[in-house]
Amino acid sequence: IAVHLFVFYFGIIADVTPPVGLASFAAAAVSGGDPIKTGFVAFFYSLRTAALPFLFIFNTDLLLINVGWAGGIVVFIVATAAMLIFAAATQGFLLARNRVYETVLLLLIAFTLFRPGFWMDMVSPPTQEVPPNEIVAAADRMEAGEQLRLRVDGEDAVGNPRSFVAVLPLGEGETGEERLLSAGLELLIDGDVVEVDNAGFETAAQEAGLDFGQIIVVVEEPADQLPKQLMYIPALLLLALIIVMQRGRRRKQLAEATA
């Protein structure tokens, strides 16, 4: 869905640029201006919104998948504020003309509101590593449907060494071993070495790219993570500081203009 919205957005932007440019020619016909110049001006204005489709890629909450009413309202409010802040940064004006550092800070604030998880993942990682021989114990601590991240060493189809990350959703089961088997994964554990003994046909394990003979090097299980929305707090405090500074500058400019 996010990719379709991404493509759709840039399809709309194409309406102001050649070879389509229908909106630019229509605007030029109304204003009596030059259609080519109008197209260039419209294009540069459109560039200021080029970051918007990335929201759907990096913040899938906007698609309202597994998001309740309250969460959806918060997401829409924050995303709207982030877009306005981004526009203020790219146009160089919020309440007064931006200084260079204010523009940089506004871009940082907009990014934080767009993608709070980027910073939260640094503060509180979403996963924690466990030794590969504890994969069964890790699966035992998890619920069916949750995902294990596995760093795997093996070979490609022509025998060349390859390392990759496999994301394995656990199947139904009462124990960790049953959940792994339900996902189609059978393991051979010998001390610290964990080898894939079998990946069932058309199972989650096979879809994840697991195959016989591969070695599981690292297992990452989900960890308790702080809510990413906490990153809104420092971003909004920084925004409030910029607003206070610009309001003072604006009052001073108005006083000088009326003096």
C-alpha positions in Angstrom: 0.0 0.0 0.0 2.8 2.4 0.9 4.6 1.8 -2.3 1.4 2.4 -4.3 0.9 5.7 -2.5 4.5 6.6 -3.2 4.1 6.1 -6.9 0.7 7.8 -7.0 2.1 10.9 -5.3 4.9 11.4 -7.9 2.3 10.7 -10.6 0.5 13.8 -9.3 3.6 15.9 -9.3 4.1 14.9 -13.0 1.0 17.0 -13.8 3.1 20.2 -13.3 6.1 19.1 -15.3 6.8 18.0 -18.9 5.8 15.9 -20.8 2.4 16.1 -19.1 2.3 19.6 -17.5 -1.4 19.9 -17.9 -1.8 21.8 -14.6 1.0 24.2 -15.5 -0.5 25.0 -18.9 -4.0 25.5 -17.3 -2.5 27.8 -14.7 -0.6 29.7 -17.4 -3.8 30.1 -19.4 -5.7 31.6 -16.4 -2.8 33.9 -15.4 -1.7 34.8 -18.9 1.9 33.8 -17.9 4.5 31.7 -19.8 3.6 28.0 -19.4 7.2 26.8 -19.4 8.2 29.3 -16.6 5.0 28.4 -14.7 5.9 24.7 -14.9 9.4 25.4 -13.5 8.0 27.5 -10.7 5.4 24.8 -9.9 8.1 22.1 -10.0 10.3 23.9 -7.5 7.3 24.4 -5.2 6.4 20.7 -5.6 10.0 19.8 -4.5 9.1 21.1 -1.0 6.5 18.3 -0.6 8.8 15.6 -2.1 9.4 14.2 1.4 5.7 13.5 2.0 5.4 10.1 0.2 8.3 8.9 2.3 6.0 9.2 5.3 4.1 6.2 4.2 7.3 4.1 3.8 8.9 5.0 7.1 5.8 5.6 9.2 3.3 2.9 8.3 1.0 4.1 11.2 -0.4 6.6 8.6 -1.9 3.6 6.8 -3.9 2.9 10.0 -2.8 -0.7 10.0 -3.3 -2.1 13.6 -3.9 1.5 14.8 -7.0 2.4 16.9 -9.1 5.5 16.7 -7.1 7.4 19.4 -3.8 6.4 17.8 -5.0 7.4 14.3 -6.1 10.9 15.5 -2.7 11.4 17.1 -0.9 10.2 14.0 -2.8 12.6 11.7 -2.3 15.6 14.0 1.5 14.9 14.4 1.9 14.2 10.7 0.1 17.4 9.8 2.3 19.4 12.2 5.4 17.7 10.8 4.4 18.7 7.2 3.8 22.3 8.2 7.2 22.4 10.0 8.9 20.9 7.0 7.3 23.5 4.8 8.4 26.3 7.2 12.0 24.9 7.0 12.2 24.7 3.3 10.6 28.1 2.7 12.8 29.7 5.3 10.0 31.3 7.3 8.0 30.3 10.4 7.0 33.4 12.4 10.0 35.4 11.1 12.7 34.7 8.6 14.6 31.6 9.7 18.3 31.7 10.6 20.4 28.9 9.2 20.5 27.0 12.5 16.7 27.4 12.9 16.2 25.8 9.4 18.4 22.9 10.3 16.6 22.4 13.7 13.2 22.6 12.0 14.2 19.9 9.6 15.4 17.8 12.5 12.1 18.3 14.3 10.1 17.4 11.2 12.2 14.3 10.8 11.6 13.3 14.4 7.9 13.7 14.1 7.8 11.8 10.8 10.1 9.0 12.1 10.3 8.9 15.9 11.3 5.2 15.8 14.6 6.1 14.2 15.8 7.8 17.5 14.0 5.4 19.8 15.7 2.4 18.2 19.0 4.0 19.3 17.9 4.6 22.8 15.9 1.4 23.3 16.6 -1.3 20.7 13.6 -3.3 19.5 15.4 -6.6 19.7 18.1 -8.2 21.8 20.6 -10.8 20.8 20.8 -14.2 22.3 23.2 -17.1 21.6 22.0 -19.3 18.7 21.9 -22.4 20.9 19.2 -20.6 23.0 16.8 -20.3 20.0 14.3 -22.7 21.5 14.3 -20.9 24.8 13.8 -17.6 22.9 10.9 -19.1 21.0 9.4 -20.3 24.2 9.4 -16.8 25.6 7.5 -15.5 22.5 4.0 -15.8 21.3 2.7 -17.4 18.1 3.0 -14.9 15.2 5.9 -13.0 16.7 9.1 -12.8 14.6 12.6 -14.1 15.3 15.4 -12.4 13.4 18.1 -14.9 12.4 21.6 -14.0 11.1 22.4 -17.0 8.9 25.6 -18.2 7.1 25.2 -20.5 4.1 25.5 -20.8 0.4 23.6 -19.5 -2.5 22.1 -21.6 -5.4 25.5 -21.9 -7.1 27.6 -22.6 -4.0 28.9 -19.2 -3.2 29.1 -18.2 0.5 26.4 -15.8 1.6 25.2 -14.3 4.9 21.7 -12.9 5.3 19.1 -12.0 7.9 16.0 -14.2 7.9 12.8 -13.1 9.6 10.9 -16.1 10.9 7.3 -15.7 12.2 6.6 -18.4 14.8 3.8 -20.9 14.3 1.3 -22.2 16.8 2.4 -24.3 19.7 2.6 -24.7 23.4 6.4 -24.7 23.6 9.2 -23.0 21.7 10.2 -26.2 19.9 6.6 -26.7 18.8 6.4 -23.1 17.5 9.6 -23.6 15.5 8.3 -26.9 14.1 5.0 -25.3 13.2 7.0 -22.6 11.3 8.6 -25.4 9.4 12.1 -25.2 11.0 14.0 -28.2 12.2 17.3 -27.7 13.9 20.4 -29.7 14.7 22.1 -28.2 17.8 25.6 -29.3 18.7 27.0 -27.2 21.5 27.2 -23.7 20.3 26.7 -24.6 16.6 23.1 -24.5 15.4 22.5 -25.9 11.9 19.3 -25.9 9.9 18.3 -29.6 9.5 15.2 -29.0 7.4 12.9 -26.2 6.2 9.5 -27.5 5.4 8.1 -27.0 1.9 5.9 -23.9 1.6 6.4 -23.0 5.3 7.4 -19.8 6.9 10.9 -21.1 7.3 11.3 -21.7 3.5 9.7 -18.3 2.7 12.3 -16.7 5.0 15.1 -18.3 2.9 16.2 -21.0 5.3 17.5 -24.2 3.9 19.3 -27.4 4.9 22.9 -27.0 6.0 22.8 -23.3 6.9 24.3 -22.1 10.1 22.4 -19.8 12.5 25.0 -17.3 13.8 22.9 -14.9 15.9 19.3 -15.0 17.1 17.4 -11.7 17.9 14.2 -11.8 19.9 11.8 -8.9 20.5 12.7 -6.7 23.5 10.6 -4.5 25.6 10.9 -1.1 24.0 9.8 2.4 25.2 7.0 3.9 23.2 8.5 5.8 20.2 6.0 8.6 20.8 8.2 9.7 23.7 10.5 11.3 21.0 7.7 13.8 20.3 8.5 15.5 23.6 12.1 16.8 22.9 11.0 17.7 19.3 8.1 19.8 20.5 10.1 21.4 23.3 12.7 22.4 20.7 9.9 23.7 18.4 8.6 25.8 21.3 12.0 27.3 21.9 12.3 28.3 18.2 8.8 29.8 18.3 9.7 31.9 21.4 12.9 33.1 19.7 11.1 34.0 16.5 8.2 35.8 18.3 10.7 38.0 20.1 12.5 38.8 16.8 9.2 39.4 15.1 8.1 41.9 17.8 11.4 43.7 17.5 11.0 43.9 13.7 7.5 45.3 14.0 8.6 47.8 16.5 11.4 49.0 14.2 9.0 49.2 11.3 6.5 51.4 13.1 9.1 53.6 14.8 
